[in-house]
Amino acid sequence: MKLIVVSYPEMLVDEAILINHLFKRGLECFHLRKPDWTRAQVEHIVQQLDSEYLQRVVLHNHFELAKEYQLGGIHFTKKTKPMLKKWLTFQGSKSISCHSLEELDTILAGLDYAFLSPVFPSISKEGYSGNLQLAEIKQFLKSYDQCEVVALGGITEERLIFCKYAGFDGAAVLGRIWEERAASREIFKRFLRIKDTCQRIDHM
């Protein structure tokens, strides 16, 4: 399964160092999501990332930085969806956030993958559970071929098998990694457990 880590939405101490170490431990795709950050703040953290990893970084805003620093992709949220058509020619990956099967079914062609959330009760957003049912998702994804679909919301290593059962192409984790602003050693342990679980599931 494709594994994506989404950044903590607020500032973390030594965050760029943490991200670089996640890449060193095998992270293939990192979504830099800082909804309230200025362009300068986002650029500052991008500048601190090792150049060899920039192609693994996906931006959620300030897309011009993705071009300037040749980042791996851009991601459209509710806030940036009005810019979608303008940025469909971007050379990297293009992804989008969806919160229902109906929304997923109506996205524009040209996108590489979509987040569908929340699949499980969110860890990072209290009371955010949604109305998605795994059985319904599984039936929908059997014939869905518009783009890859990535599960988001409440993802833990124990729930990855259910994502695989439902037919998701991957999973994105946020709260499980950054929960309670854990120490760096604990963050790396959490990531490696999830990464190892994804790899085991792939061989089932």
SVG drawing of the C-alpha trace seen along z (x, -y; Angstrom):
<svg xmlns="http://www.w3.org/2000/svg" viewBox="-23 -35 43 48">
<polyline fill="none" stroke="black" stroke-width="0.4" points="0.0,0.0 1.1,-3.5 2.0,-5.3 1.7,-9.0 2.6,-11.1 0.7,-14.4 2.5,-17.1 1.3,-18.4 -0.7,-21.5 1.1,-23.8 4.8,-24.4 6.9,-21.8 10.4,-22.1 13.1,-21.0 10.4,-20.0 12.6,-19.9 15.1,-17.6 12.2,-15.3 11.0,-15.2 14.5,-14.5 14.8,-11.6 11.5,-10.2 12.7,-10.2 15.9,-8.5 13.8,-5.8 12.0,-5.1 9.1,-7.6 8.2,-7.9 5.7,-10.7 5.2,-13.6 2.4,-16.1 3.4,-19.5 0.0,-20.8 0.3,-24.1 -3.1,-25.8 -2.4,-29.0 1.2,-29.5 2.5,-32.3 4.5,-31.6 7.6,-32.6 7.0,-30.1 6.4,-27.3 9.4,-28.2 11.6,-28.3 10.9,-24.7 11.3,-23.6 14.7,-25.2 15.7,-23.1 14.9,-19.8 17.6,-17.7 17.6,-18.3 17.5,-14.6 14.1,-14.4 12.3,-17.3 10.7,-15.1 8.9,-13.3 7.2,-16.5 3.7,-17.5 2.4,-21.0 -1.1,-21.9 -0.8,-25.6 1.6,-28.2 1.9,-26.0 4.3,-28.4 7.0,-27.0 6.4,-23.5 7.5,-24.9 10.4,-26.9 11.9,-24.1 10.8,-21.3 8.8,-19.5 7.1,-16.2 3.5,-17.4 0.6,-19.6 -2.6,-18.8 -6.0,-20.5 -8.1,-21.1 -11.4,-22.9 -9.5,-26.2 -7.4,-25.6 -9.8,-23.7 -10.8,-26.9 -7.2,-26.9 -7.4,-23.3 -7.8,-24.0 -5.0,-26.5 -2.6,-24.0 -3.6,-20.8 -0.5,-21.3 1.9,-21.0 4.5,-18.4 4.5,-16.6 1.7,-14.6 -1.7,-16.2 -4.0,-15.1 -7.2,-16.2 -9.2,-15.9 -12.7,-14.3 -15.1,-13.7 -17.8,-11.5 -18.1,-9.0 -20.3,-11.4 -17.5,-14.0 -14.9,-11.4 -17.1,-10.4 -17.2,-13.9 -13.5,-15.0 -11.8,-16.2 -9.7,-14.0 -5.9,-14.5 -5.5,-13.9 -3.2,-11.1 -4.9,-10.3 -7.5,-11.4 -7.7,-11.4 -11.1,-10.0 -11.8,-11.0 -12.6,-10.4 -12.6,-6.6 -12.3,-6.1 -12.9,-8.6 -10.1,-11.1 -7.2,-11.1 -6.2,-14.7 -9.8,-16.2 -12.0,-15.4 -15.6,-14.5 -14.7,-14.2 -16.0,-10.8 -18.0,-11.2 -20.6,-8.8 -18.4,-6.6 -18.9,-2.8 -16.2,-0.3 -18.6,2.0 -20.0,-0.8 -16.5,-2.1 -15.4,1.4 -18.4,1.7 -17.7,-1.7 -13.9,-1.2 -14.4,2.1 -15.3,0.2 -13.7,-3.2 -10.8,-4.0 -10.6,-7.8 -7.5,-7.9 -6.0,-6.1 -7.8,-6.5 -6.0,-7.0 -7.6,-6.4 -7.3,-9.3 -8.7,-9.8 -8.0,-7.7 -5.4,-5.5 -3.5,-3.3 -1.4,-0.2 -4.3,2.0 -6.7,0.4 -4.5,0.7 -5.8,4.2 -9.3,2.8 -8.2,0.2 -6.7,3.0 -9.9,5.0 -11.9,1.9 -9.8,1.6 -7.8,-1.6 -4.6,-2.1 -2.9,-3.6 -3.3,-5.3 -2.3,-8.7 -1.5,-9.1 -1.4,-12.3 -2.6,-12.0 -1.1,-8.6 2.4,-10.0 2.2,-13.4 -0.3,-12.6 0.4,-14.6 3.5,-16.1 5.5,-13.1 9.3,-13.1 11.2,-12.4 12.2,-8.9 8.5,-8.0 7.5,-9.6 10.1,-7.4 8.9,-4.3 5.3,-5.0 6.2,-5.6 8.3,-2.4 5.4,-0.3 3.0,-1.7 5.5,-1.3 6.3,2.3 2.5,3.1 2.0,1.7 4.8,3.9 3.4,7.0 -0.1,6.3 1.4,5.9 2.6,9.5 -0.6,11.0"/>
</svg>
